[in-house]
Amino acid sequence: HLAGYFFGVAYYQFVGLTFGLESHLSNSPSTVLDLRWFQWAAIVLFAWASYHQHIAFRILASLRQSKKDNTVYRIPSGDWFNYVSCPHFFMELLIYTALIIITRGSSTLLWIIYSFVLTNQILNALQTQEWYRNNLKQTPAKYSIIPFIL
């Protein structure tokens, strides 16, 4: 778990640095006035997905209210848990999709990062769905990560 934590911290710091450097070196729009309507829509998608990811994390955190609950597992419910078992992973995919749209798909680095995040989140969601089935005999939702698809 500790290695995963350090990987996550390093990942987000290096992604931010490299993405910022690539944006600085490219011919990206220089002001918000240069953004097109679909980029504004992607900004709204980014904010919406970030909000719902936060809600998903709050729901997960609420499942363990005290240290006594340390070994009790519950099925999360509410918000996007009604549609997928791992809405926090789905929202992460939407956040990165928004970034692709905002950059007009012109960032090679962002496509590589998106491919990694997509693969990682899908695999984690499938494993989480399987854990729910094996340990709790049910899942929060029929789909693991993408509503009505996967």
Summary of the structure (lengths in Angstrom):
residues: 150
radius of gyration: 17.6
end to end distance: 26.7
largest distance: 54.6
contacts: 398
relative contact order: 0.13
helix: 71%
strand: 1%
